[in-house]
Amino acid sequence: MWLQASVLCLSWLTLSNPTKAQDQASLRHSNDPTGRCQYTFTVSSPEESSCPRSSIEPEIDGVLARLTLLEVLVSRLVAGADGGTRTEDGLQEAYSHVTGEKTQLQQDRERLNGQVEELQRRLAELSQEAESLRQTPCQQTPTSGGAQRKNRPASDDFGNGAYQEMKAEVTEVPASHLIPEGNHNLTGCGELLSVGDPVLHRKADGITGKYGVWLQDPKPQSPHYGNKTVWRIDAVGKDVRQLFAYEDMDQFTKGFPMKVLVLPEPVESTGATLYQGSLYYQRRRSRTLIRYNLASESVASRLDLPHAGFHGQHPYSWGGYTDIDLAVDEQGLWAIYSTSKARGVIVISQLDPKSLEVKRSWETNIRKNTVANAFMVCGRLYTVASYTAPNTTVNYVFDTATGVGRAVSVPFKNKYRYNSMMDYNHAQRKLYSWDNFHMVTYDIRLGRASS
């Protein structure tokens, strides 16, 4: 009965408005729990909002929203990881490239340093060989001078400079011609004519060898140390006291000292010198001069140099607290310095080698801080213009015999570009120099004293 009524009602609704029924009604059928066929007819309400929604839909929407947000975050993380990986890969590649370039540059540097050292060694050998040839006496032939002249080409007399120089060296000269005029009454003294190329004897090992003092005693007095003994002081540091002694130049070149003396007072800079068995030097941060006896290894005398500037008041142009520079030549012991009264110009004082007292002083007309270094030869002061220029000059001379100074221009080479010490050895007629870790000598040539 219920089924028939339902079918009639459905037919009526469908016939009365088939389009509306299709849009707003639906019929479903299914079996109930007892197995009977059950038909369900559904009509949409006119007001959709009045029918409450299922309680699970908000949860589904929240889950969807959270899933959407999670997808965004995951996308960002994936993108960031890819970018970071690419950046890290790029940095790693750049680092590997730079490391390779650095390794290559280090290898090139080592190779070039090896080539430079080899060239320096070969140059030193050639210079020593040339010096040996210069010192070897010429072999005279038994033929007469006329025969020699007849068999020798005319160009040898005038066009060959080397022959002319050799001829001048072997020609006998009367002793009276070697004695200069004026107060320079020492045989062989004269004005500086030329300075030879530097000859390398040793290169310092560490940073303390940047600059220092090295020399030989021109008039040794001690039986323990002769004129072959080489002395060295590394002057870099606040408490310089070590004095290295080497048996001869060969042991010095190899770096094997036979003794190390510890000085009682620290040394100031590179102005020390050796004379008659004593080391003369300036005490650090003072104008005090010290004579240290090498044989007794004790202080023989000390004295303040009157009014002398010290510790940076009047140094050479390269600095290094070179306010007081002690020097030795054919006439004895000298001090090269300046005072406040002299306003920075060089003052020369001749000192008593035993008591260190000033015997006589001269004031020049050249400022000490405008020159790189200075040395004494035959009672004359000579200054060097630059300590870094590879080709510079001996630019000034002051003669203590006449009290007159003037400009000169004698070529001089700073081969290693930092010349911090210069001392003259009149027994060997050489300049000893410390040029940027390198210990070198220069041969010099003197002429007759000017009248």
C-alpha positions in Angstrom: 0.0 0.0 0.0 3.0 2.3 1.0 4.7 1.4 -2.2 1.7 2.2 -4.4 1.2 5.6 -2.8 4.9 6.4 -3.3 4.8 5.4 -7.0 1.6 7.5 -7.6 3.1 10.5 -5.9 6.3 10.2 -7.9 4.3 9.9 -11.1 2.3 12.9 -10.3 5.3 15.1 -9.6 7.0 14.0 -12.7 4.0 14.6 -14.9 3.1 17.9 -13.4 6.6 19.4 -13.8 9.1 17.0 -15.4 11.9 19.6 -15.7 11.6 20.9 -12.1 11.4 17.3 -10.8 14.6 16.4 -12.6 16.4 19.5 -11.2 15.1 19.2 -7.6 14.1 15.6 -6.9 15.9 12.2 -7.0 14.8 8.6 -6.4 17.1 5.9 -5.0 16.4 2.3 -4.0 18.3 -0.1 -1.8 17.8 -3.2 0.3 17.0 -2.7 4.0 18.6 -4.9 6.7 15.7 -7.5 6.2 16.3 -7.8 2.5 13.2 -5.8 1.4 13.6 -3.3 -1.4 13.4 0.2 -0.1 12.8 3.3 -2.3 14.0 6.8 -1.1 12.7 10.0 -2.7 14.7 13.2 -2.0 13.6 16.8 -2.8 16.0 19.8 -2.3 15.0 22.4 0.2 14.2 25.9 -1.1 16.8 27.3 1.3 20.1 25.4 1.1 21.7 27.3 4.0 19.0 26.0 6.4 20.2 22.5 6.1 23.2 21.9 8.4 26.4 20.7 6.7 28.2 17.6 7.6 30.5 17.9 10.7 33.4 16.3 8.8 33.6 18.9 6.1 35.4 21.6 8.2 38.0 19.1 9.3 38.5 18.1 5.7 38.9 21.8 4.7 41.4 22.3 7.5 43.4 19.3 6.4 43.4 20.5 2.8 44.5 24.0 3.9 47.3 22.4 6.0 48.3 20.2 3.2 48.5 23.1 0.8 50.7 25.1 3.3 52.9 22.0 3.8 53.3 21.7 0.0 54.4 25.4 -0.2 56.9 24.9 2.6 58.3 21.7 1.0 58.6 23.5 -2.3 60.5 26.3 -0.7 62.8 23.9 1.2 63.5 21.9 -2.0 64.2 25.1 -3.9 66.5 26.4 -1.2 68.4 23.1 -0.9 69.0 23.0 -4.6 70.2 26.7 -4.6 72.5 26.0 -1.6 73.9 22.9 -3.2 74.6 24.9 -6.4 76.2 27.7 -4.4 78.3 25.3 -2.3 79.3 23.5 -5.5 80.3 26.8 -7.1 82.3 27.9 -4.0 84.0 24.5 -3.9 85.0 24.8 -7.5 86.3 28.3 -7.1 88.3 27.3 -4.0 89.8 24.4 -5.9 90.7 26.7 -8.7 92.4 29.3 -6.4 94.2 26.5 -4.5 95.6 25.2 -7.8 96.7 28.7 -8.9 98.4 29.2 -5.5 100.3 25.9 -5.8 101.4 26.8 -9.3 102.6 30.2 -8.2 104.5 28.7 -5.3 106.2 26.3 -7.6 107.1 29.1 -10.0 108.4 31.2 -7.1 110.6 28.3 -5.9 111.9 27.7 -9.4 112.7 31.4 -9.9 114.4 31.6 -6.5 116.6 28.7 -7.4 117.5 30.3 -10.7 118.4 33.6 -8.9 120.5 31.8 -6.3 122.3 29.9 -9.1 123.0 33.1 -11.0 124.3 34.8 -7.9 126.6 31.9 -7.2 127.9 31.9 -10.7 128.4 35.7 -10.5 130.3 35.4 -7.3 132.5 32.7 -8.7 133.2 34.8 -11.8 133.9 37.9 -9.7 136.4 35.9 -7.5 138.0 34.5 -10.7 138.3 37.9 -12.1 139.8 39.2 -8.8 142.3 36.3 -8.9 143.3 37.1 -12.4 143.8 40.8 -11.5 146.1 39.8 -8.7 148.1 37.4 -10.7 151.4 39.0 -11.8 152.0 39.3 -15.6 154.5 36.9 -17.1 157.3 38.9 -18.7 158.9 37.5 -21.8 162.7 37.6 -22.2 162.4 39.7 -25.4 163.3 43.3 -25.3 160.9 46.1 -25.2 161.6 47.0 -28.8 160.8 43.5 -29.9 157.6 43.4 -27.9 156.5 46.6 -29.5 157.4 45.4 -32.9 155.4 42.2 -32.6 152.4 43.7 -30.9 149.7 45.3 -33.1 149.5 49.1 -32.9 145.9 48.9 -31.7 147.1 47.3 -28.5 148.9 50.5 -27.5 145.9 52.8 -27.7 142.7 50.9 -28.5 143.0 48.1 -25.9 141.9 49.6 -22.5 142.6 46.3 -20.7 146.2 46.3 -21.9 146.7 49.9 -20.9 145.3 49.2 -17.4 147.6 46.1 -17.1 150.6 48.1 -18.3 149.9 50.8 -15.7 149.8 48.1 -13.0 153.1 46.5 -13.9 155.0 49.7 -14.6 157.5 50.6 -11.9 156.6 53.9 -10.2 159.0 55.8 -7.9 158.0 55.7 -4.3 158.0 59.5 -4.1 155.1 59.5 -6.6 153.0 57.4 -4.3 153.3 59.8 -1.4 150.6 62.4 -1.7 151.1 66.0 -1.0 149.8 67.9 2.1 149.1 66.0 5.4 148.4 62.7 3.7 151.9 61.3 4.2 150.9 57.6 4.1 152.1 55.6 1.1 149.3 54.9 -1.3 146.8 57.4 0.0 144.8 59.5 -2.4 141.3 60.5 -3.4 138.7 57.9 -4.3 138.5 57.3 -8.0 136.2 54.3 -8.4 134.3 51.6 -6.5 134.1 48.2 -8.0 131.1 45.9 -8.3 130.0 44.1 -5.1 131.3 40.6 -4.4 129.0 38.4 -2.4 130.6 36.4 0.5 127.6 35.3 2.5 123.8 35.7 2.8 122.2 35.7 6.3 119.9 32.9 7.2 117.1 34.4 9.3 115.2 37.7 9.8 117.8 38.9 12.3 120.2 39.1 9.4 118.3 41.9 7.6 121.1 44.3 8.6 124.2 44.1 10.8 128.0 44.6 10.9 130.8 42.4 9.4 134.4 43.2 9.0 138.1 42.2 9.5 140.7 44.0 11.7 143.1 45.9 9.5 145.7 45.9 12.3 145.2 42.9 14.6 147.1 42.9 17.9 145.9 39.7 19.5 147.7 36.4 19.1 144.4 34.7 19.2 142.9 36.5 16.2 144.7 37.5 13.0 144.0 39.6 10.0 142.1 36.6 8.4 139.6 36.4 11.3 136.1 37.6 10.2 133.7 39.2 12.7 130.0 39.6 12.5 127.1 41.1 14.5 123.4 40.7 13.6 122.1 44.1 14.6 118.3 43.4 14.4 116.8 43.2 17.9 116.5 45.1 21.2 119.3 43.4 23.0 122.1 42.8 20.5 125.1 41.3 22.3 126.4 38.4 20.2 129.7 38.8 18.4 130.5 35.9 16.0 134.1 35.1 15.2 135.1 33.0 12.1 138.6 31.6 11.5 138.8 32.9 7.9 136.7 34.0 5.0 136.1 30.4 3.9 134.6 29.4 7.3 132.6 32.7 7.3 131.1 31.8 3.9 130.1 28.3 5.1 128.6 29.8 8.3 130.8 28.0 10.8 131.9 30.3 13.7 134.8 29.2 15.8 133.6 31.3 18.8 130.7 33.5 19.9 131.5 36.3 22.3 128.7 37.9 24.5 129.3 41.6 24.8 128.7 43.2 28.3 126.6 46.1 26.9 124.1 45.9 24.1 125.0 47.3 20.6 123.2 50.2 19.0 122.7 49.7 15.2 125.4 49.2 12.6 128.1 51.7 13.4 130.6 49.4 15.1 134.2 48.9 13.8 137.4 46.9 14.5 140.8 48.3 15.1 144.0 47.0 16.8 142.4 44.0 18.5 139.4 45.9 19.9 135.8 46.2 18.9 134.5 49.8 19.1 130.7 50.3 19.3 128.0 52.6 20.6 126.0 51.4 23.7 122.3 51.1 23.0 120.2 54.2 23.7 123.1 56.3 24.7 126.0 58.4 23.4 128.5 56.1 25.2 131.3 54.6 23.2 132.8 51.3 24.3 136.2 49.7 23.5 135.9 46.0 24.0 139.2 44.1 24.1 138.8 40.9 22.0 141.7 39.0 23.7 140.7 39.6 27.3 136.9 39.7 26.4 136.4 42.7 28.6 135.7 46.5 28.4 139.0 48.3 28.0 137.5 51.9 28.1 134.3 53.8 27.7 133.4 57.5 27.2 130.5 59.6 26.2 130.9 61.3 22.9 130.3 65.0 23.8 126.9 66.4 22.6 126.4 63.6 20.1 122.8 62.8 19.1 121.7 59.2 19.6 118.8 56.8 19.2 117.2 58.5 16.2 118.1 62.1 16.6 120.5 62.3 13.7 120.6 59.0 11.8 121.4 58.3 8.1 118.5 58.4 5.7 117.7 54.7 6.1 117.1 55.1 9.8 118.1 52.2 12.1 119.4 54.5 14.9 122.6 55.1 13.0 123.4 58.4 14.9 127.0 57.5 15.7 129.0 55.7 13.0 132.6 54.6 14.0 135.1 54.2 11.2 138.8 53.3 10.7 141.2 54.3 7.9 144.9 54.9 7.4 145.0 57.7 9.9 143.2 55.9 12.8 139.8 55.9 14.5 136.9 58.3 13.6 133.4 59.1 14.7 130.8 60.3 12.2 127.8 61.9 13.9 125.9 65.2 14.5 124.9 67.4 17.4 122.1 69.8 18.2 124.6 72.7 17.8 125.5 71.5 14.3 121.8 71.2 13.5 122.1 67.9 11.8 125.1 68.4 9.6 127.8 65.7 9.8 130.5 66.2 12.4 133.7 64.2 12.1 135.9 63.6 15.2 139.2 61.8 15.3 139.4 59.7 18.5 142.2 58.3 20.6 142.0 54.5 20.0 142.8 53.7 23.7 141.0 56.4 25.7 138.3 57.3 23.1 138.8 61.0 23.8 138.2 63.4 21.0 141.5 64.7 19.5 140.0 67.0 16.9 136.6 67.7 15.2 135.4 69.1 11.9 132.0 70.3 10.9 131.0 69.6 7.3 128.3 71.2 5.2 126.1 68.2 4.4 123.2 67.0 6.5 123.5 63.5 7.9 119.9 62.4 7.2 120.2 63.3 3.5 122.8 60.6 2.9 122.5 56.8 3.1 125.9 56.0 4.7 129.5 57.2 5.0 133.0 55.9 5.4 136.5 57.3 5.9 139.5 56.8 3.5 142.8 58.5 4.0 141.4 61.2 6.3 138.5 62.0 3.9 134.8 61.5 4.6 132.8 60.0 1.7 129.0 59.8 1.7 126.7 57.6 -0.5 123.6 59.2 -1.9 121.1 56.3 -1.7 120.8 52.9 0.2 118.1 51.5 -2.2 118.9 52.7 -5.7 120.7 49.9 -7.6 122.8 52.5 -9.3 123.7 55.5 -7.1 126.8 57.5 -6.4 129.4 58.5 -3.8 128.1 62.1 -3.8 130.3 64.1 -1.4 133.8 64.2 0.0 135.2 66.2 2.9 138.9 66.5 3.4 140.0 66.9 7.0 143.5 68.1 5.8 142.0 71.2 4.1 138.7 71.4 5.9 136.9 71.7 2.6 134.0 69.6 1.3 132.6 69.3 -2.2 130.2 67.3 -4.4 131.6 64.3 -6.4 130.0 61.6 -8.5 131.6 58.2 -8.2 129.3 55.4 -9.4 128.2 53.0 -6.6 125.9 49.9 -6.7 123.4 48.7 -4.2 122.9 45.3 -5.7 120.4 44.0 -3.2 118.5 47.3 -2.6 119.0 47.9 1.2 122.5 48.9 2.1 122.7 49.5 5.9 126.4 49.3 6.7 129.7 50.4 5.2 133.2 50.2 6.6 136.6 50.6 5.0 139.5 48.2 5.5 142.7 50.0 4.5 144.8 46.8 4.8 142.8 45.2 2.0 141.7 48.4 0.4 138.1 47.2 0.3 134.7 48.4 1.5 132.8 46.0 3.6 129.0 46.3 3.3 125.8 44.7 4.5 123.1 44.9 1.8 119.7 43.4 2.6 120.9 40.1 4.2 123.9 40.0 1.9 127.5 40.6 3.1 129.6 42.0 0.2 132.9 43.7 -0.4 133.8 46.4 -2.9 137.3 47.0 -4.4 138.2 50.7 -4.5 140.8 52.6 -6.5 142.6 55.7 -5.2 144.4 58.4 -7.1 147.1 60.8 -6.1 146.1 63.4 -3.5 145.1 66.7 -5.0 147.2 69.7 -4.2 
